[in-house]
Amino acid sequence: MDAKTPKDSLTILTDLVLPGETNYLDNLFGGELLARMDRACSITARRHSRRIVVTASVNHVAFNKTVPVGSVVNIEAKVSRAFSSSMEIFADVWIEDRQSGQRTKVNEGIYTFVAVDETGKPVKVPQIVPETDLEKERYDGALRRKQLSLILAGKMQPNEATELKALFSE
C-alpha cells in the first residue's frame, strides 16, 4: 500500500449560510457547522482510504468566531496522520467577506475516522507523508493527541504514553 500526501485527500466544501440554519443572533448554529465539518472530513477520509469510513470521534472543535447569515463558508479538510485503520483529519473553516472576498479563519476541528470493510471490520489505510511545515506539525502532534484520547477513554495507561511523557521530561 503506497503512502499518500495530505493534498491527495484535500476536500474543500463551500456553502452558503441560510436564515433557517441560524440562531436568534443570525449566526450559524454550532451543530450545523459540526455536521458540515463531519461531511467534509468523511469525504477526506474516503479519498485517503478508498474504503467505507465511519466517524470515530470529534477530538477538538474551536468556535473562534461567529459565522453570520449570508456568509460563504469554506471547509478545508486534509488527513493529518494515518494509523493502522484510523485517520486524524484537520478541518479548517473559513468565511469570505462579501465585498472584498478576503478570507478569515473562524473555526477548526480535529476528527478521527476509521476505514472499515462491508461488514464493519476495520481495515488498514495508507500512511501519510506530510510535505508542508503545517502538515509536518500536525502530523507530529497527532500521536500525542491520539495517546491523550486513549488515556481519557481508559484504553491506555498514562505511563504508556511515551509521546506525551516526552513533552514533560525535557
C-alpha positions as protocol buffer text, in pm:
chain_id: "A"
residue {
  index: 1
  type: MET
  ca { x: 0 y: 0 z: 0 }
}
residue {
  index: 2
  type: ASP
  ca { x: 162 y: 324 z: -115 }
}
residue {
  index: 3
  type: ALA
  ca { x: 182 y: 623 z: 118 }
}
residue {
  index: 4
  type: LYS
  ca { x: -8 y: 937 z: 24 }
}
residue {
  index: 5
  type: THR
  ca { x: 32 y: 1307 z: 92 }
}
residue {
  index: 6
  type: PRO
  ca { x: -226 y: 1524 z: 269 }
}
residue {
  index: 7
  type: LYS
  ca { x: -304 y: 1708 z: -55 }
}
residue {
  index: 8
  type: ASP
  ca { x: -422 y: 1376 z: -203 }
}
residue {
  index: 9
  type: SER
  ca { x: -717 y: 1383 z: 39 }
}
residue {
  index: 10
  type: LEU
  ca { x: -789 y: 1757 z: 33 }
}
residue {
  index: 11
  type: THR
  ca { x: -1159 y: 1834 z: 38 }
}
residue {
  index: 12
  type: ILE
  ca { x: -1300 y: 2184 z: 10 }
}
residue {
  index: 13
  type: LEU
  ca { x: -1666 y: 2214 z: 89 }
}
residue {
  index: 14
  type: THR
  ca { x: -1815 y: 2554 z: 1 }
}
residue {
  index: 15
  type: ASP
  ca { x: -2163 y: 2654 z: 109 }
}
residue {
  index: 16
  type: LEU
  ca { x: -2382 y: 2950 z: 194 }
}
residue {
  index: 17
  type: VAL
  ca { x: -2533 y: 3015 z: 539 }
}
residue {
  index: 18
  type: LEU
  ca { x: -2910 y: 3047 z: 502 }
}
residue {
  index: 19
  type: PRO
  ca { x: -3154 y: 3203 z: 754 }
}
residue {
  index: 20
  type: GLY
  ca { x: -3303 y: 2867 z: 855 }
}
residue {
  index: 21
  type: GLU
  ca { x: -2957 y: 2748 z: 971 }
}
residue {
  index: 22
  type: THR
  ca { x: -2901 y: 3030 z: 1219 }
}
residue {
  index: 23
  type: ASN
  ca { x: -2975 y: 3111 z: 1582 }
}
residue {
  index: 24
  type: TYR
  ca { x: -3154 y: 3417 z: 1724 }
}
residue {
  index: 25
  type: LEU
  ca { x: -2843 y: 3628 z: 1662 }
}
residue {
  index: 26
  type: ASP
  ca { x: -2841 y: 3531 z: 1292 }
}
residue {
  index: 27
  type: ASN
  ca { x: -2524 y: 3323 z: 1328 }
}
residue {
  index: 28
  type: LEU
  ca { x: -2480 y: 2967 z: 1203 }
}
residue {
  index: 29
  type: PHE
  ca { x: -2582 y: 2704 z: 1458 }
}
residue {
  index: 30
  type: GLY
  ca { x: -2277 y: 2523 z: 1600 }
}
residue {
  index: 31
  type: GLY
  ca { x: -2436 y: 2185 z: 1531 }
}
residue {
  index: 32
  type: GLU
  ca { x: -2492 y: 2279 z: 1168 }
}
residue {
  index: 33
  type: LEU
  ca { x: -2125 y: 2370 z: 1134 }
}
residue {
  index: 34
  type: LEU
  ca { x: -2023 y: 2041 z: 1302 }
}
residue {
  index: 35
  type: ALA
  ca { x: -2236 y: 1846 z: 1052 }
}
residue {
  index: 36
  type: ARG
  ca { x: -2075 y: 2027 z: 758 }
}
residue {
  index: 37
  type: MET
  ca { x: -1729 y: 1964 z: 901 }
}
residue {
  index: 38
  type: ASP
  ca { x: -1812 y: 1596 z: 953 }
}
residue {
  index: 39
  type: ARG
  ca { x: -1922 y: 1564 z: 588 }
}
residue {
  index: 40
  type: ALA
  ca { x: -1603 y: 1729 z: 460 }
}
residue {
  index: 41
  type: CYS
  ca { x: -1388 y: 1508 z: 685 }
}
residue {
  index: 42
  type: SER
  ca { x: -1580 y: 1199 z: 574 }
}
residue {
  index: 43
  type: ILE
  ca { x: -1506 y: 1275 z: 210 }
}
residue {
  index: 44
  type: THR
  ca { x: -1140 y: 1333 z: 301 }
}
residue {
  index: 45
  type: ALA
  ca { x: -1114 y: 1000 z: 485 }
}
residue {
  index: 46
  type: ARG
  ca { x: -1279 y: 817 z: 197 }
}
residue {
  index: 47
  type: ARG
  ca { x: -1043 y: 979 z: -55 }
}
residue {
  index: 48
  type: HIS
  ca { x: -744 y: 873 z: 151 }
}
residue {
  index: 49
  type: SER
  ca { x: -853 y: 517 z: 227 }
}
residue {
  index: 50
  type: ARG
  ca { x: -1079 y: 444 z: -72 }
}
residue {
  index: 51
  type: ARG
  ca { x: -1293 y: 248 z: 178 }
}
residue {
  index: 52
  type: ILE
  ca { x: -1613 y: 290 z: 375 }
}
residue {
  index: 53
  type: VAL
  ca { x: -1537 y: 527 z: 665 }
}
residue {
  index: 54
  type: VAL
  ca { x: -1708 y: 600 z: 995 }
}
residue {
  index: 55
  type: THR
  ca { x: -1666 y: 887 z: 1237 }
}
residue {
  index: 56
  type: ALA
  ca { x: -1485 y: 756 z: 1546 }
}
residue {
  index: 57
  type: SER
  ca { x: -1455 y: 1082 z: 1738 }
}
residue {
  index: 58
  type: VAL
  ca { x: -1459 y: 1457 z: 1727 }
}
residue {
  index: 59
  type: ASN
  ca { x: -1143 y: 1531 z: 1919 }
}
residue {
  index: 60
  type: HIS
  ca { x: -1143 y: 1908 z: 1916 }
}
residue {
  index: 61
  type: VAL
  ca { x: -1356 y: 2189 z: 1782 }
}
residue {
  index: 62
  type: ALA
  ca { x: -1283 y: 2555 z: 1838 }
}
residue {
  index: 63
  type: PHE
  ca { x: -1562 y: 2803 z: 1770 }
}
residue {
  index: 64
  type: ASN
  ca { x: -1337 y: 3108 z: 1750 }
}
residue {
  index: 65
  type: LYS
  ca { x: -1565 y: 3345 z: 1558 }
}
residue {
  index: 66
  type: THR
  ca { x: -1929 y: 3355 z: 1463 }
}
residue {
  index: 67
  type: VAL
  ca { x: -2047 y: 3276 z: 1111 }
}
residue {
  index: 68
  type: PRO
  ca { x: -2318 y: 3528 z: 1012 }
}
residue {
  index: 69
  type: VAL
  ca { x: -2616 y: 3454 z: 791 }
}
residue {
  index: 70
  type: GLY
  ca { x: -2528 y: 3507 z: 425 }
}
residue {
  index: 71
  type: SER
  ca { x: -2164 y: 3407 z: 474 }
}
residue {
  index: 72
  type: VAL
  ca { x: -1986 y: 3193 z: 221 }
}
residue {
  index: 73
  type: VAL
  ca { x: -1825 y: 2915 z: 427 }
}
residue {
  index: 74
  type: ASN
  ca { x: -1526 y: 2712 z: 308 }
}
residue {
  index: 75
  type: ILE
  ca { x: -1429 y: 2398 z: 500 }
}
residue {
  index: 76
  type: GLU
  ca { x: -1088 y: 2263 z: 406 }
}
residue {
  index: 77
  type: ALA
  ca { x: -1015 y: 1913 z: 532 }
}
residue {
  index: 78
  type: LYS
  ca { x: -698 y: 1701 z: 499 }
}
residue {
  index: 79
  type: VAL
  ca { x: -569 y: 1384 z: 660 }
}
residue {
  index: 80
  type: SER
  ca { x: -302 y: 1488 z: 908 }
}
residue {
  index: 81
  type: ARG
  ca { x: -193 y: 1136 z: 1006 }
}
residue {
  index: 82
  type: ALA
  ca { x: -293 y: 779 z: 935 }
}
residue {
  index: 83
  type: PHE
  ca { x: -252 y: 500 z: 1184 }
}
residue {
  index: 84
  type: SER
  ca { x: -344 y: 137 z: 1126 }
}
residue {
  index: 85
  type: SER
  ca { x: -709 y: 178 z: 1031 }
}
residue {
  index: 86
  type: SER
  ca { x: -778 y: 524 z: 1169 }
}
residue {
  index: 87
  type: MET
  ca { x: -712 y: 867 z: 1024 }
}
residue {
  index: 88
  type: GLU
  ca { x: -686 y: 1201 z: 1201 }
}
residue {
  index: 89
  type: ILE
  ca { x: -834 y: 1479 z: 990 }
}
residue {
  index: 90
  type: PHE
  ca { x: -798 y: 1853 z: 1039 }
}
residue {
  index: 91
  type: ALA
  ca { x: -1080 y: 2076 z: 922 }
}
residue {
  index: 92
  type: ASP
  ca { x: -1013 y: 2448 z: 887 }
}
residue {
  index: 93
  type: VAL
  ca { x: -1320 y: 2670 z: 847 }
}
residue {
  index: 94
  type: TRP
  ca { x: -1300 y: 3000 z: 659 }
}
residue {
  index: 95
  type: ILE
  ca { x: -1554 y: 3264 z: 567 }
}
residue {
  index: 96
  type: GLU
  ca { x: -1529 y: 3509 z: 281 }
}
residue {
  index: 97
  type: ASP
  ca { x: -1601 y: 3880 z: 316 }
}
residue {
  index: 98
  type: ARG
  ca { x: -1898 y: 3957 z: 93 }
}
residue {
  index: 99
  type: GLN
  ca { x: -1745 y: 4269 z: -61 }
}
residue {
  index: 100
  type: SER
  ca { x: -1367 y: 4209 z: -70 }
}
residue {
  index: 101
  type: GLY
  ca { x: -1358 y: 3829 z: -90 }
}
residue {
  index: 102
  type: GLN
  ca { x: -1093 y: 3830 z: 187 }
}
residue {
  index: 103
  type: ARG
  ca { x: -1089 y: 3505 z: 382 }
}
residue {
  index: 104
  type: THR
  ca { x: -1093 y: 3483 z: 762 }
}
residue {
  index: 105
  type: LYS
  ca { x: -1037 y: 3163 z: 958 }
}
residue {
  index: 106
  type: VAL
  ca { x: -1324 y: 3125 z: 1201 }
}
residue {
  index: 107
  type: ASN
  ca { x: -1312 y: 2767 z: 1329 }
}
residue {
  index: 108
  type: GLU
  ca { x: -1116 y: 2444 z: 1323 }
}
residue {
  index: 109
  type: GLY
  ca { x: -1170 y: 2089 z: 1427 }
}
residue {
  index: 110
  type: ILE
  ca { x: -995 y: 1755 z: 1452 }
}
residue {
  index: 111
  type: TYR
  ca { x: -1191 y: 1442 z: 1362 }
}
residue {
  index: 112
  type: THR
  ca { x: -1095 y: 1076 z: 1370 }
}
residue {
  index: 113
  type: PHE
  ca { x: -1233 y: 835 z: 1113 }
}
residue {
  index: 114
  type: VAL
  ca { x: -1188 y: 460 z: 1080 }
}
residue {
  index: 115
  type: ALA
  ca { x: -1187 y: 273 z: 749 }
}
residue {
  index: 116
  type: VAL
  ca { x: -1399 y: -42 z: 752 }
}
residue {
  index: 117
  type: ASP
  ca { x: -1497 y: -320 z: 516 }
}
residue {
  index: 118
  type: GLU
  ca { x: -1855 y: -409 z: 418 }
}
residue {
  index: 119
  type: THR
  ca { x: -1905 y: -594 z: 749 }
}
residue {
  index: 120
  type: GLY
  ca { x: -1783 y: -301 z: 961 }
}
residue {
  index: 121
  type: LYS
  ca { x: -1444 y: -457 z: 1041 }
}
residue {
  index: 122
  type: PRO
  ca { x: -1153 y: -207 z: 1049 }
}
residue {
  index: 123
  type: VAL
  ca { x: -912 y: -227 z: 754 }
}
residue {
  index: 124
  type: LYS
  ca { x: -563 y: -87 z: 701 }
}
residue {
  index: 125
  type: VAL
  ca { x: -516 y: 254 z: 542 }
}
residue {
  index: 126
  type: PRO
  ca { x: -219 y: 410 z: 358 }
}
residue {
  index: 127
  type: GLN
  ca { x: 31 y: 609 z: 559 }
}
residue {
  index: 128
  type: ILE
  ca { x: 74 y: 986 z: 519 }
}
residue {
  index: 129
  type: VAL
  ca { x: 387 y: 1171 z: 411 }
}
residue {
  index: 130
  type: PRO
  ca { x: 349 y: 1534 z: 519 }
}
residue {
  index: 131
  type: GLU
  ca { x: 503 y: 1796 z: 290 }
}
residue {
  index: 132
  type: THR
  ca { x: 447 y: 2148 z: 426 }
}
residue {
  index: 133
  type: ASP
  ca { x: 560 y: 2281 z: 764 }
}
residue {
  index: 134
  type: LEU
  ca { x: 198 y: 2292 z: 886 }
}
residue {
  index: 135
  type: GLU
  ca { x: 137 y: 1935 z: 768 }
}
residue {
  index: 136
  type: LYS
  ca { x: 452 y: 1819 z: 949 }
}
residue {
  index: 137
  type: GLU
  ca { x: 348 y: 2000 z: 1267 }
}
residue {
  index: 138
  type: ARG
  ca { x: 2 y: 1843 z: 1259 }
}
residue {
  index: 139
  type: TYR
  ca { x: 147 y: 1501 z: 1176 }
}
residue {
  index: 140
  type: ASP
  ca { x: 389 y: 1518 z: 1471 }
}
residue {
  index: 141
  type: GLY
  ca { x: 115 y: 1626 z: 1713 }
}
residue {
  index: 142
  type: ALA
  ca { x: -128 y: 1356 z: 1601 }
}
residue {
  index: 143
  type: LEU
  ca { x: 36 y: 1078 z: 1801 }
}
residue {
  index: 144
  type: ARG
  ca { x: 26 y: 1288 z: 2119 }
}
residue {
  index: 145
  type: ARG
  ca { x: -340 y: 1370 z: 2058 }
}
residue {
  index: 146
  type: LYS
  ca { x: -416 y: 1002 z: 1999 }
}
residue {
  index: 147
  type: GLN
  ca { x: -240 y: 899 z: 2318 }
}
residue {
  index: 148
  type: LEU
  ca { x: -427 y: 1163 z: 2519 }
}
residue {
  index: 149
  type: SER
  ca { x: -760 y: 1045 z: 2375 }
}
residue {
  index: 150
  type: LEU
  ca { x: -676 y: 684 z: 2462 }
}
residue {
  index: 151
  type: ILE
  ca { x: -585 y: 780 z: 2819 }
}
residue {
  index: 152
  type: LEU
  ca { x: -907 y: 979 z: 2863 }
}
residue {
  index: 153
  type: ALA
  ca { x: -1107 y: 685 z: 2725 }
}
residue {
  index: 154
  type: GLY
  ca { x: -936 y: 446 z: 2970 }
}
residue {
  index: 155
  type: LYS
  ca { x: -775 y: 249 z: 2686 }
}
residue {
  index: 156
  type: MET
  ca { x: -416 y: 343 z: 2770 }
}
residue {
  index: 157
  type: GLN
  ca { x: -230 y: 392 z: 3096 }
}
residue {
  index: 158
  type: PRO
  ca { x: -58 y: 732 z: 3132 }
}
residue {
  index: 159
  type: ASN
  ca { x: 282 y: 568 z: 3185 }
}
residue {
  index: 160
  type: GLU
  ca { x: 247 y: 405 z: 2839 }
}
residue {
  index: 161
  type: ALA
  ca { x: 205 y: 739 z: 2660 }
}
residue {
  index: 162
  type: THR
  ca { x: 566 y: 785 z: 2551 }
}
residue {
  index: 163
  type: GLU
  ca { x: 498 y: 1084 z: 2323 }
}
residue {
  index: 164
  type: LEU
  ca { x: 311 y: 1270 z: 2595 }
}
residue {
  index: 165
  type: LYS
  ca { x: 570 y: 1189 z: 2859 }
}
residue {
  index: 166
  type: ALA
  ca { x: 842 y: 1327 z: 2633 }
}
residue {
  index: 167
  type: LEU
  ca { x: 674 y: 1669 z: 2644 }
}
residue {
  index: 168
  type: PHE
  ca { x: 721 y: 1687 z: 3019 }
}
residue {
  index: 169
  type: SER
  ca { x: 1067 y: 1535 z: 3051 }
}
residue {
  index: 170
  type: GLU
  ca { x: 1255 y: 1796 z: 2851 }
}
